[in-house]
Amino acid sequence: MKPQVLIYTITTCPYCIAAKKLLKKKGVVFEEVNLDEHPERWDECERKSGRATVPQIFFGKRHVGGCEALQALEKSGKLDKLIEGMG
């Protein structure tokens, strides 16, 4: 089964690294699109997110945003609910 969480990243981005670390800590299986390795997918990332920054994180069709948005969901307790809703 294909992961329902998608994260667009670049290799050296500390926010990307932190977001992936949090997702892994939560046991979330995710698909990573490294834009250093797949630069042709930048347009796709920007079109889907409306932003030109990384990371961009999607839970299914829901655009969560970047690392700070993910951390805010965790801090508020809403991340666990979002993860549970995907099961």
HTML snippet that shows the backbone in 3Dmol.js (N, CA, C, O; Angstrom):
<script src="https://3Dmol.org/build/3Dmol-min.js"></script>
<div id="view" style="width:600px;height:400px;position:relative"></div>
<script>
const pdb = `
ATOM      1  N   MET A   1       0.842  -1.196   0.000  1.00  0.00           N
ATOM      2  CA  MET A   1       0.000   0.000   0.000  1.00  0.00           C
ATOM      3  C   MET A   1       0.877   1.244   0.000  1.00  0.00           C
ATOM      4  O   MET A   1       1.862   1.324   0.733  1.00  0.00           O
ATOM      5  N   LYS A   2       0.512   2.196  -0.816  1.00  0.00           N
ATOM      6  CA  LYS A   2       1.284   3.425  -0.927  1.00  0.00           C
ATOM      7  C   LYS A   2       1.093   4.285   0.325  1.00  0.00           C
ATOM      8  O   LYS A   2      -0.027   4.416   0.819  1.00  0.00           O
ATOM      9  N   PRO A   3       2.177   4.871   0.840  1.00  0.00           N
ATOM     10  CA  PRO A   3       2.026   5.745   2.010  1.00  0.00           C
ATOM     11  C   PRO A   3       1.060   6.890   1.718  1.00  0.00           C
ATOM     12  O   PRO A   3       1.017   7.418   0.606  1.00  0.00           O
ATOM     13  N   GLN A   4       0.296   7.258   2.726  1.00  0.00           N
ATOM     14  CA  GLN A   4      -0.675   8.338   2.564  1.00  0.00           C
ATOM     15  C   GLN A   4      -0.081   9.695   2.909  1.00  0.00           C
ATOM     16  O   GLN A   4      -0.729  10.725   2.716  1.00  0.00           O
ATOM     17  N   VAL A   5       1.149   9.703   3.418  1.00  0.00           N
ATOM     18  CA  VAL A   5       1.812  10.955   3.765  1.00  0.00           C
ATOM     19  C   VAL A   5       2.915  11.188   2.744  1.00  0.00           C
ATOM     20  O   VAL A   5       3.721  10.301   2.461  1.00  0.00           O
ATOM     21  N   LEU A   6       2.937  12.389   2.201  1.00  0.00           N
ATOM     22  CA  LEU A   6       3.925  12.780   1.207  1.00  0.00           C
ATOM     23  C   LEU A   6       4.666  14.003   1.727  1.00  0.00           C
ATOM     24  O   LEU A   6       4.053  14.951   2.218  1.00  0.00           O
ATOM     25  N   ILE A   7       5.998  13.973   1.615  1.00  0.00           N
ATOM     26  CA  ILE A   7       6.795  15.112   2.045  1.00  0.00           C
ATOM     27  C   ILE A   7       7.808  15.452   0.960  1.00  0.00           C
ATOM     28  O   ILE A   7       8.586  14.602   0.526  1.00  0.00           O
ATOM     29  N   TYR A   8       7.786  16.699   0.535  1.00  0.00           N
ATOM     30  CA  TYR A   8       8.769  17.214  -0.422  1.00  0.00           C
ATOM     31  C   TYR A   8       9.917  17.805   0.386  1.00  0.00           C
ATOM     32  O   TYR A   8       9.698  18.590   1.308  1.00  0.00           O
ATOM     33  N   THR A   9      11.140  17.425   0.035  1.00  0.00           N
ATOM     34  CA  THR A   9      12.309  17.854   0.802  1.00  0.00           C
ATOM     35  C   THR A   9      13.461  18.225  -0.128  1.00  0.00           C
ATOM     36  O   THR A   9      13.408  17.999  -1.337  1.00  0.00           O
ATOM     37  N   ILE A  10      14.508  18.804   0.473  1.00  0.00           N
ATOM     38  CA  ILE A  10      15.832  18.854  -0.133  1.00  0.00           C
ATOM     39  C   ILE A  10      16.807  18.310   0.906  1.00  0.00           C
ATOM     40  O   ILE A  10      16.536  18.348   2.106  1.00  0.00           O
ATOM     41  N   THR A  11      17.922  17.815   0.441  1.00  0.00           N
ATOM     42  CA  THR A  11      18.834  17.033   1.271  1.00  0.00           C
ATOM     43  C   THR A  11      19.335  17.764   2.506  1.00  0.00           C
ATOM     44  O   THR A  11      19.313  17.201   3.600  1.00  0.00           O
ATOM     45  N   THR A  12      19.785  19.001   2.360  1.00  0.00           N
ATOM     46  CA  THR A  12      20.475  19.693   3.457  1.00  0.00           C
ATOM     47  C   THR A  12      19.575  20.598   4.294  1.00  0.00           C
ATOM     48  O   THR A  12      20.062  21.299   5.181  1.00  0.00           O
ATOM     49  N   CYS A  13      18.284  20.592   4.030  1.00  0.00           N
ATOM     50  CA  CYS A  13      17.351  21.473   4.728  1.00  0.00           C
ATOM     51  C   CYS A  13      17.120  20.997   6.168  1.00  0.00           C
ATOM     52  O   CYS A  13      16.596  19.902   6.370  1.00  0.00           O
ATOM     53  N   PRO A  14      17.500  21.797   7.167  1.00  0.00           N
ATOM     54  CA  PRO A  14      17.303  21.365   8.558  1.00  0.00           C
ATOM     55  C   PRO A  14      15.830  21.201   8.931  1.00  0.00           C
ATOM     56  O   PRO A  14      15.500  20.369   9.777  1.00  0.00           O
ATOM     57  N   TYR A  15      14.946  21.976   8.316  1.00  0.00           N
ATOM     58  CA  TYR A  15      13.509  21.845   8.589  1.00  0.00           C
ATOM     59  C   TYR A  15      12.975  20.534   8.022  1.00  0.00           C
ATOM     60  O   TYR A  15      12.118  19.888   8.625  1.00  0.00           O
ATOM     61  N   CYS A  16      13.492  20.147   6.851  1.00  0.00           N
ATOM     62  CA  CYS A  16      13.094  18.868   6.248  1.00  0.00           C
ATOM     63  C   CYS A  16      13.531  17.713   7.142  1.00  0.00           C
ATOM     64  O   CYS A  16      12.770  16.776   7.384  1.00  0.00           O
ATOM     65  N   ILE A  17      14.757  17.794   7.622  1.00  0.00           N
ATOM     66  CA  ILE A  17      15.307  16.752   8.486  1.00  0.00           C
ATOM     67  C   ILE A  17      14.478  16.649   9.774  1.00  0.00           C
ATOM     68  O   ILE A  17      14.152  15.551  10.224  1.00  0.00           O
ATOM     69  N   ALA A  18      14.144  17.803  10.356  1.00  0.00           N
ATOM     70  CA  ALA A  18      13.357  17.814  11.596  1.00  0.00           C
ATOM     71  C   ALA A  18      11.946  17.255  11.366  1.00  0.00           C
ATOM     72  O   ALA A  18      11.426  16.509  12.196  1.00  0.00           O
ATOM     73  N   ALA A  19      11.337  17.616  10.243  1.00  0.00           N
ATOM     74  CA  ALA A  19       9.982  17.121   9.952  1.00  0.00           C
ATOM     75  C   ALA A  19       9.990  15.604   9.769  1.00  0.00           C
ATOM     76  O   ALA A  19       9.116  14.909  10.289  1.00  0.00           O
ATOM     77  N   LYS A  20      10.976  15.091   9.030  1.00  0.00           N
ATOM     78  CA  LYS A  20      11.073  13.634   8.825  1.00  0.00           C
ATOM     79  C   LYS A  20      11.326  12.927  10.152  1.00  0.00           C
ATOM     80  O   LYS A  20      10.788  11.847  10.398  1.00  0.00           O
ATOM     81  N   LYS A  21      12.138  13.531  10.999  1.00  0.00           N
ATOM     82  CA  LYS A  21      12.435  12.933  12.301  1.00  0.00           C
ATOM     83  C   LYS A  21      11.161  12.824  13.142  1.00  0.00           C
ATOM     84  O   LYS A  21      10.928  11.795  13.776  1.00  0.00           O
ATOM     85  N   LEU A  22      10.347  13.861  13.152  1.00  0.00           N
ATOM     86  CA  LEU A  22       9.096  13.845  13.908  1.00  0.00           C
ATOM     87  C   LEU A  22       8.140  12.793  13.341  1.00  0.00           C
ATOM     88  O   LEU A  22       7.521  12.048  14.101  1.00  0.00           O
ATOM     89  N   LEU A  23       8.015  12.729  12.025  1.00  0.00           N
ATOM     90  CA  LEU A  23       7.136  11.735  11.420  1.00  0.00           C
ATOM     91  C   LEU A  23       7.596  10.318  11.767  1.00  0.00           C
ATOM     92  O   LEU A  23       6.777   9.460  12.097  1.00  0.00           O
ATOM     93  N   LYS A  24       8.905  10.077  11.693  1.00  0.00           N
ATOM     94  CA  LYS A  24       9.440   8.755  12.029  1.00  0.00           C
ATOM     95  C   LYS A  24       9.182   8.426  13.495  1.00  0.00           C
ATOM     96  O   LYS A  24       8.815   7.300  13.832  1.00  0.00           O
ATOM     97  N   LYS A  25       9.379   9.424  14.370  1.00  0.00           N
ATOM     98  CA  LYS A  25       9.134   9.226  15.806  1.00  0.00           C
ATOM     99  C   LYS A  25       7.686   8.813  16.062  1.00  0.00           C
ATOM    100  O   LYS A  25       7.406   8.033  16.973  1.00  0.00           O
ATOM    101  N   LYS A  26       6.781   9.337  15.260  1.00  0.00           N
ATOM    102  CA  LYS A  26       5.354   9.037  15.387  1.00  0.00           C
ATOM    103  C   LYS A  26       4.976   7.735  14.689  1.00  0.00           C
ATOM    104  O   LYS A  26       3.824   7.306  14.746  1.00  0.00           O
ATOM    105  N   GLY A  27       5.944   7.112  14.034  1.00  0.00           N
ATOM    106  CA  GLY A  27       5.670   5.849  13.344  1.00  0.00           C
ATOM    107  C   GLY A  27       4.945   6.018  12.024  1.00  0.00           C
ATOM    108  O   GLY A  27       4.327   5.078  11.524  1.00  0.00           O
ATOM    109  N   VAL A  28       5.019   7.213  11.459  1.00  0.00           N
ATOM    110  CA  VAL A  28       4.336   7.495  10.204  1.00  0.00           C
ATOM    111  C   VAL A  28       5.208   7.025   9.033  1.00  0.00           C
ATOM    112  O   VAL A  28       6.371   7.411   8.913  1.00  0.00           O
ATOM    113  N   VAL A  29       4.625   6.192   8.184  1.00  0.00           N
ATOM    114  CA  VAL A  29       5.298   5.784   6.955  1.00  0.00           C
ATOM    115  C   VAL A  29       4.981   6.858   5.914  1.00  0.00           C
ATOM    116  O   VAL A  29       3.818   7.182   5.676  1.00  0.00           O
ATOM    117  N   PHE A  30       6.022   7.399   5.303  1.00  0.00           N
ATOM    118  CA  PHE A  30       5.793   8.478   4.350  1.00  0.00           C
ATOM    119  C   PHE A  30       6.597   8.263   3.076  1.00  0.00           C
ATOM    120  O   PHE A  30       7.612   7.566   3.053  1.00  0.00           O
ATOM    121  N   GLU A  31       6.098   8.891   2.020  1.00  0.00           N
ATOM    122  CA  GLU A  31       6.820   8.928   0.756  1.00  0.00           C
ATOM    123  C   GLU A  31       7.570  10.259   0.722  1.00  0.00           C
ATOM    124  O   GLU A  31       6.975  11.319   0.918  1.00  0.00           O
ATOM    125  N   GLU A  32       8.859  10.198   0.477  1.00  0.00           N
ATOM    126  CA  GLU A  32       9.668  11.405   0.397  1.00  0.00           C
ATOM    127  C   GLU A  32      10.024  11.677  -1.059  1.00  0.00           C
ATOM    128  O   GLU A  32      10.495  10.790  -1.771  1.00  0.00           O
ATOM    129  N   VAL A  33       9.796  12.906  -1.489  1.00  0.00           N
ATOM    130  CA  VAL A  33      10.245  13.340  -2.801  1.00  0.00           C
ATOM    131  C   VAL A  33      11.379  14.331  -2.554  1.00  0.00           C
ATOM    132  O   VAL A  33      11.149  15.482  -2.183  1.00  0.00           O
ATOM    133  N   ASN A  34      12.613  13.858  -2.768  1.00  0.00           N
ATOM    134  CA  ASN A  34      13.778  14.716  -2.590  1.00  0.00           C
ATOM    135  C   ASN A  34      13.959  15.528  -3.869  1.00  0.00           C
ATOM    136  O   ASN A  34      14.262  14.979  -4.928  1.00  0.00           O
ATOM    137  N   LEU A  35      13.771  16.835  -3.759  1.00  0.00           N
ATOM    138  CA  LEU A  35      13.791  17.700  -4.934  1.00  0.00           C
ATOM    139  C   LEU A  35      15.204  17.949  -5.453  1.00  0.00           C
ATOM    140  O   LEU A  35      15.369  18.453  -6.564  1.00  0.00           O
ATOM    141  N   ASP A  36      16.231  17.601  -4.663  1.00  0.00           N
ATOM    142  CA  ASP A  36      17.598  17.617  -5.194  1.00  0.00           C
ATOM    143  C   ASP A  36      17.751  16.488  -6.214  1.00  0.00           C
ATOM    144  O   ASP A  36      18.396  16.649  -7.250  1.00  0.00           O
ATOM    145  N   GLU A  37      17.147  15.349  -5.899  1.00  0.00           N
ATOM    146  CA  GLU A  37      17.234  14.177  -6.770  1.00  0.00           C
ATOM    147  C   GLU A  37      16.209  14.208  -7.900  1.00  0.00           C
ATOM    148  O   GLU A  37      16.406  13.585  -8.944  1.00  0.00           O
ATOM    149  N   HIS A  38      15.106  14.942  -7.685  1.00  0.00           N
ATOM    150  CA  HIS A  38      14.022  15.025  -8.681  1.00  0.00           C
ATOM    151  C   HIS A  38      13.622  16.488  -8.900  1.00  0.00           C
ATOM    152  O   HIS A  38      12.494  16.873  -8.591  1.00  0.00           O
ATOM    153  N   PRO A  39      14.541  17.306  -9.432  1.00  0.00           N
ATOM    154  CA  PRO A  39      14.241  18.740  -9.608  1.00  0.00           C
ATOM    155  C   PRO A  39      13.053  19.001 -10.523  1.00  0.00           C
ATOM    156  O   PRO A  39      12.434  20.063 -10.459  1.00  0.00           O
ATOM    157  N   GLU A  40      12.737  18.031 -11.372  1.00  0.00           N
ATOM    158  CA  GLU A  40      11.596  18.188 -12.281  1.00  0.00           C
ATOM    159  C   GLU A  40      10.272  18.211 -11.518  1.00  0.00           C
ATOM    160  O   GLU A  40       9.236  18.542 -12.095  1.00  0.00           O
ATOM    161  N   ARG A  41      10.291  17.865 -10.233  1.00  0.00           N
ATOM    162  CA  ARG A  41       9.048  17.824  -9.439  1.00  0.00           C
ATOM    163  C   ARG A  41       8.814  19.092  -8.605  1.00  0.00           C
ATOM    164  O   ARG A  41       7.836  19.172  -7.861  1.00  0.00           O
ATOM    165  N   TRP A  42       9.720  20.092  -8.728  1.00  0.00           N
ATOM    166  CA  TRP A  42       9.514  21.370  -8.022  1.00  0.00           C
ATOM    167  C   TRP A  42       8.171  21.995  -8.409  1.00  0.00           C
ATOM    168  O   TRP A  42       7.420  22.459  -7.551  1.00  0.00           O
ATOM    169  N   ASP A  43       7.881  22.000  -9.722  1.00  0.00           N
ATOM    170  CA  ASP A  43       6.619  22.594 -10.174  1.00  0.00           C
ATOM    171  C   ASP A  43       5.418  21.909  -9.531  1.00  0.00           C
ATOM    172  O   ASP A  43       4.461  22.568  -9.123  1.00  0.00           O
ATOM    173  N   GLU A  44       5.476  20.600  -9.446  1.00  0.00           N
ATOM    174  CA  GLU A  44       4.411  19.820  -8.812  1.00  0.00           C
ATOM    175  C   GLU A  44       4.245  20.236  -7.346  1.00  0.00           C
ATOM    176  O   GLU A  44       3.127  20.452  -6.878  1.00  0.00           O
ATOM    177  N   CYS A  45       5.358  20.345  -6.634  1.00  0.00           N
ATOM    178  CA  CYS A  45       5.323  20.741  -5.221  1.00  0.00           C
ATOM    179  C   CYS A  45       4.709  22.124  -5.058  1.00  0.00           C
ATOM    180  O   CYS A  45       3.839  22.329  -4.211  1.00  0.00           O
ATOM    181  N   GLU A  46       5.165  23.069  -5.872  1.00  0.00           N
ATOM    182  CA  GLU A  46       4.653  24.444  -5.771  1.00  0.00           C
ATOM    183  C   GLU A  46       3.182  24.519  -6.149  1.00  0.00           C
ATOM    184  O   GLU A  46       2.416  25.250  -5.520  1.00  0.00           O
ATOM    185  N   ARG A  47       2.779  23.767  -7.174  1.00  0.00           N
ATOM    186  CA  ARG A  47       1.382  23.783  -7.617  1.00  0.00           C
ATOM    187  C   ARG A  47       0.472  23.216  -6.527  1.00  0.00           C
ATOM    188  O   ARG A  47      -0.589  23.775  -6.249  1.00  0.00           O
ATOM    189  N   LYS A  48       0.887  22.106  -5.913  1.00  0.00           N
ATOM    190  CA  LYS A  48       0.061  21.462  -4.886  1.00  0.00           C
ATOM    191  C   LYS A  48       0.010  22.252  -3.588  1.00  0.00           C
ATOM    192  O   LYS A  48      -1.024  22.289  -2.922  1.00  0.00           O
ATOM    193  N   SER A  49       1.132  22.890  -3.223  1.00  0.00           N
ATOM    194  CA  SER A  49       1.203  23.564  -1.927  1.00  0.00           C
ATOM    195  C   SER A  49       0.946  25.065  -2.005  1.00  0.00           C
ATOM    196  O   SER A  49       0.556  25.688  -1.017  1.00  0.00           O
ATOM    197  N   GLY A  50       1.166  25.641  -3.185  1.00  0.00           N
ATOM    198  CA  GLY A  50       1.056  27.097  -3.319  1.00  0.00           C
ATOM    199  C   GLY A  50       2.254  27.813  -2.724  1.00  0.00           C
ATOM    200  O   GLY A  50       2.219  29.028  -2.531  1.00  0.00           O
ATOM    201  N   ARG A  51       3.324  27.064  -2.431  1.00  0.00           N
ATOM    202  CA  ARG A  51       4.509  27.641  -1.802  1.00  0.00           C
ATOM    203  C   ARG A  51       5.770  27.176  -2.520  1.00  0.00           C
ATOM    204  O   ARG A  51       5.777  26.137  -3.180  1.00  0.00           O
ATOM    205  N   ALA A  52       6.829  27.957  -2.383  1.00  0.00           N
ATOM    206  CA  ALA A  52       8.104  27.632  -3.039  1.00  0.00           C
ATOM    207  C   ALA A  52       9.170  27.265  -2.020  1.00  0.00           C
ATOM    208  O   ALA A  52      10.362  27.467  -2.253  1.00  0.00           O
ATOM    209  N   THR A  53       8.735  26.726  -0.890  1.00  0.00           N
ATOM    210  CA  THR A  53       9.664  26.352   0.173  1.00  0.00           C
ATOM    211  C   THR A  53       9.477  24.881   0.531  1.00  0.00           C
ATOM    212  O   THR A  53       8.454  24.274   0.214  1.00  0.00           O
ATOM    213  N   VAL A  54      10.476  24.329   1.191  1.00  0.00           N
ATOM    214  CA  VAL A  54      10.379  22.949   1.676  1.00  0.00           C
ATOM    215  C   VAL A  54      10.701  22.937   3.159  1.00  0.00           C
ATOM    216  O   VAL A  54      11.395  23.829   3.646  1.00  0.00           O
ATOM    217  N   PRO A  55      10.210  21.946   3.882  1.00  0.00           N
ATOM    218  CA  PRO A  55       9.394  20.842   3.400  1.00  0.00           C
ATOM    219  C   PRO A  55       7.954  21.272   3.161  1.00  0.00           C
ATOM    220  O   PRO A  55       7.482  22.263   3.719  1.00  0.00           O
ATOM    221  N   GLN A  56       7.278  20.517   2.332  1.00  0.00           N
ATOM    222  CA  GLN A  56       5.825  20.620   2.178  1.00  0.00           C
ATOM    223  C   GLN A  56       5.271  19.240   2.466  1.00  0.00           C
ATOM    224  O   GLN A  56       5.685  18.250   1.862  1.00  0.00           O
ATOM    225  N   ILE A  57       4.333  19.186   3.392  1.00  0.00           N
ATOM    226  CA  ILE A  57       3.850  17.913   3.912  1.00  0.00           C
ATOM    227  C   ILE A  57       2.362  17.776   3.629  1.00  0.00           C
ATOM    228  O   ILE A  57       1.577  18.697   3.855  1.00  0.00           O
ATOM    229  N   PHE A  58       1.991  16.592   3.123  1.00  0.00           N
ATOM    230  CA  PHE A  58       0.603  16.292   2.812  1.00  0.00           C
ATOM    231  C   PHE A  58       0.192  15.008   3.515  1.00  0.00           C
ATOM    232  O   PHE A  58       0.899  14.002   3.463  1.00  0.00           O
ATOM    233  N   PHE A  59      -0.963  15.056   4.175  1.00  0.00           N
ATOM    234  CA  PHE A  59      -1.605  13.863   4.736  1.00  0.00           C
ATOM    235  C   PHE A  59      -2.778  13.589   3.814  1.00  0.00           C
ATOM    236  O   PHE A  59      -3.816  14.246   3.894  1.00  0.00           O
ATOM    237  N   GLY A  60      -2.602  12.612   2.939  1.00  0.00           N
ATOM    238  CA  GLY A  60      -3.607  12.391   1.902  1.00  0.00           C
ATOM    239  C   GLY A  60      -3.669  13.636   1.032  1.00  0.00           C
ATOM    240  O   GLY A  60      -2.643  14.110   0.546  1.00  0.00           O
ATOM    241  N   LYS A  61      -4.860  14.159   0.838  1.00  0.00           N
ATOM    242  CA  LYS A  61      -5.014  15.375   0.032  1.00  0.00           C
ATOM    243  C   LYS A  61      -4.870  16.640   0.875  1.00  0.00           C
ATOM    244  O   LYS A  61      -4.850  17.747   0.336  1.00  0.00           O
ATOM    245  N   ARG A  62      -4.773  16.481   2.177  1.00  0.00           N
ATOM    246  CA  ARG A  62      -4.690  17.643   3.072  1.00  0.00           C
ATOM    247  C   ARG A  62      -3.257  18.182   3.142  1.00  0.00           C
ATOM    248  O   ARG A  62      -2.329  17.470   3.527  1.00  0.00           O
ATOM    249  N   HIS A  63      -3.102  19.439   2.766  1.00  0.00           N
ATOM    250  CA  HIS A  63      -1.802  20.096   2.855  1.00  0.00           C
ATOM    251  C   HIS A  63      -1.609  20.597   4.286  1.00  0.00           C
ATOM    252  O   HIS A  63      -2.320  21.491   4.744  1.00  0.00           O
ATOM    253  N   VAL A  64      -0.644  20.013   4.979  1.00  0.00           N
ATOM    254  CA  VAL A  64      -0.359  20.407   6.361  1.00  0.00           C
ATOM    255  C   VAL A  64       0.497  21.668   6.385  1.00  0.00           C
ATOM    256  O   VAL A  64       0.302  22.539   7.232  1.00  0.00           O
ATOM    257  N   GLY A  65       1.438  21.765   5.460  1.00  0.00           N
ATOM    258  CA  GLY A  65       2.359  22.895   5.425  1.00  0.00           C
ATOM    259  C   GLY A  65       3.773  22.413   5.627  1.00  0.00           C
ATOM    260  O   GLY A  65       4.148  21.328   5.181  1.00  0.00           O
ATOM    261  N   GLY A  66       4.559  23.235   6.307  1.00  0.00           N
ATOM    262  CA  GLY A  66       5.958  22.919   6.523  1.00  0.00           C
ATOM    263  C   GLY A  66       6.232  22.362   7.909  1.00  0.00           C
ATOM    264  O   GLY A  66       5.327  21.902   8.605  1.00  0.00           O
ATOM    265  N   CYS A  67       7.489  22.412   8.290  1.00  0.00           N
ATOM    266  CA  CYS A  67       7.928  21.842   9.562  1.00  0.00           C
ATOM    267  C   CYS A  67       7.270  22.535  10.755  1.00  0.00           C
ATOM    268  O   CYS A  67       6.837  21.875  11.700  1.00  0.00           O
ATOM    269  N   GLU A  68       7.198  23.861  10.710  1.00  0.00           N
ATOM    270  CA  GLU A  68       6.610  24.581  11.844  1.00  0.00           C
ATOM    271  C   GLU A  68       5.139  24.221  12.017  1.00  0.00           C
ATOM    272  O   GLU A  68       4.660  24.099  13.145  1.00  0.00           O
ATOM    273  N   ALA A  69       4.421  24.050  10.915  1.00  0.00           N
ATOM    274  CA  ALA A  69       3.010  23.666  10.991  1.00  0.00           C
ATOM    275  C   ALA A  69       2.877  22.256  11.564  1.00  0.00           C
ATOM    276  O   ALA A  69       1.985  21.988  12.369  1.00  0.00           O
ATOM    277  N   LEU A  70       3.771  21.356  11.144  1.00  0.00           N
ATOM    278  CA  LEU A  70       3.751  19.991  11.670  1.00  0.00           C
ATOM    279  C   LEU A  70       4.033  19.994  13.170  1.00  0.00           C
ATOM    280  O   LEU A  70       3.363  19.299  13.933  1.00  0.00           O
ATOM    281  N   GLN A  71       5.026  20.777  13.590  1.00  0.00           N
ATOM    282  CA  GLN A  71       5.366  20.857  15.013  1.00  0.00           C
ATOM    283  C   GLN A  71       4.236  21.492  15.816  1.00  0.00           C
ATOM    284  O   GLN A  71       4.006  21.111  16.964  1.00  0.00           O
ATOM    285  N   ALA A  72       3.533  22.448  15.231  1.00  0.00           N
ATOM    286  CA  ALA A  72       2.393  23.070  15.922  1.00  0.00           C
ATOM    287  C   ALA A  72       1.268  22.051  16.114  1.00  0.00           C
ATOM    288  O   ALA A  72       0.613  22.035  17.157  1.00  0.00           O
ATOM    289  N   LEU A  73       1.044  21.199  15.104  1.00  0.00           N
ATOM    290  CA  LEU A  73       0.042  20.137  15.247  1.00  0.00           C
ATOM    291  C   LEU A  73       0.432  19.185  16.364  1.00  0.00           C
ATOM    292  O   LEU A  73      -0.415  18.755  17.146  1.00  0.00           O
ATOM    293  N   GLU A  74       1.710  18.857  16.438  1.00  0.00           N
ATOM    294  CA  GLU A  74       2.197  17.960  17.499  1.00  0.00           C
ATOM    295  C   GLU A  74       1.993  18.591  18.873  1.00  0.00           C
ATOM    296  O   GLU A  74       1.514  17.941  19.803  1.00  0.00           O
ATOM    297  N   LYS A  75       2.358  19.856  18.986  1.00  0.00           N
ATOM    298  CA  LYS A  75       2.265  20.561  20.274  1.00  0.00           C
ATOM    299  C   LYS A  75       0.808  20.660  20.752  1.00  0.00           C
ATOM    300  O   LYS A  75       0.532  20.596  21.950  1.00  0.00           O
ATOM    301  N   SER A  76      -0.109  20.815  19.803  1.00  0.00           N
ATOM    302  CA  SER A  76      -1.521  20.967  20.158  1.00  0.00           C
ATOM    303  C   SER A  76      -2.227  19.620  20.363  1.00  0.00           C
ATOM    304  O   SER A  76      -3.377  19.578  20.802  1.00  0.00           O
ATOM    305  N   GLY A  77      -1.535  18.525  20.043  1.00  0.00           N
ATOM    306  CA  GLY A  77      -2.149  17.205  20.165  1.00  0.00           C
ATOM    307  C   GLY A  77      -2.948  16.796  18.947  1.00  0.00           C
ATOM    308  O   GLY A  77      -3.513  15.703  18.924  1.00  0.00           O
ATOM    309  N   LYS A  78      -3.008  17.641  17.940  1.00  0.00           N
ATOM    310  CA  LYS A  78      -3.810  17.365  16.756  1.00  0.00           C
ATOM    311  C   LYS A  78      -3.111  16.425  15.780  1.00  0.00           C
ATOM    312  O   LYS A  78      -3.770  15.797  14.950  1.00  0.00           O
ATOM    313  N   LEU A  79      -1.789  16.320  15.867  1.00  0.00           N
ATOM    314  CA  LEU A  79      -1.063  15.430  14.955  1.00  0.00           C
ATOM    315  C   LEU A  79      -1.482  13.985  15.167  1.00  0.00           C
ATOM    316  O   LEU A  79      -1.700  13.256  14.200  1.00  0.00           O
ATOM    317  N   ASP A  80      -1.597  13.560  16.427  1.00  0.00           N
ATOM    318  CA  ASP A  80      -2.006  12.178  16.719  1.00  0.00           C
ATOM    319  C   ASP A  80      -3.378  11.886  16.125  1.00  0.00           C
ATOM    320  O   ASP A  80      -3.605  10.800  15.590  1.00  0.00           O
ATOM    321  N   LYS A  81      -4.297  12.850  16.216  1.00  0.00           N
ATOM    322  CA  LYS A  81      -5.638  12.663  15.661  1.00  0.00           C
ATOM    323  C   LYS A  81      -5.585  12.554  14.137  1.00  0.00           C
ATOM    324  O   LYS A  81      -6.300  11.756  13.531  1.00  0.00           O
ATOM    325  N   LEU A  82      -4.734  13.363  13.539  1.00  0.00           N
ATOM    326  CA  LEU A  82      -4.576  13.320  12.090  1.00  0.00           C
ATOM    327  C   LEU A  82      -4.025  11.965  11.647  1.00  0.00           C
ATOM    328  O   LEU A  82      -4.488  11.386  10.664  1.00  0.00           O
ATOM    329  N   ILE A  83      -3.038  11.474  12.382  1.00  0.00           N
ATOM    330  CA  ILE A  83      -2.436  10.171  12.075  1.00  0.00           C
ATOM    331  C   ILE A  83      -3.468   9.058  12.260  1.00  0.00           C
ATOM    332  O   ILE A  83      -3.583   8.172  11.414  1.00  0.00           O
ATOM    333  N   GLU A  84      -4.218   9.100  13.364  1.00  0.00           N
ATOM    334  CA  GLU A  84      -5.243   8.093  13.634  1.00  0.00           C
ATOM    335  C   GLU A  84      -6.308   8.063  12.550  1.00  0.00           C
ATOM    336  O   GLU A  84      -6.818   7.001  12.196  1.00  0.00           O
ATOM    337  N   GLY A  85      -6.638   9.234  12.028  1.00  0.00           N
ATOM    338  CA  GLY A  85      -7.654   9.349  11.001  1.00  0.00           C
ATOM    339  C   GLY A  85      -7.257   8.729   9.679  1.00  0.00           C
ATOM    340  O   GLY A  85      -8.095   8.527   8.800  1.00  0.00           O
ATOM    341  N   MET A  86      -5.986   8.429   9.541  1.00  0.00           N
ATOM    342  CA  MET A  86      -5.497   7.858   8.283  1.00  0.00           C
ATOM    343  C   MET A  86      -5.505   6.330   8.314  1.00  0.00           C
ATOM    344  O   MET A  86      -5.365   5.696   7.268  1.00  0.00           O
ATOM    345  N   GLY A  87      -5.666   5.730   9.490  1.00  0.00           N
ATOM    346  CA  GLY A  87      -5.538   4.292   9.646  1.00  0.00           C
ATOM    347  C   GLY A  87      -6.577   3.467   8.970  1.00  0.00           C
ATOM    348  O   GLY A  87      -6.541   2.239   9.054  1.00  0.00           O
TER     349      GLY A  87
END
`;
const viewer = $3Dmol.createViewer("view");
viewer.addModel(pdb, "pdb");
viewer.setStyle({}, {cartoon: {color: "spectrum"}});
viewer.zoomTo();
viewer.render();
</script>
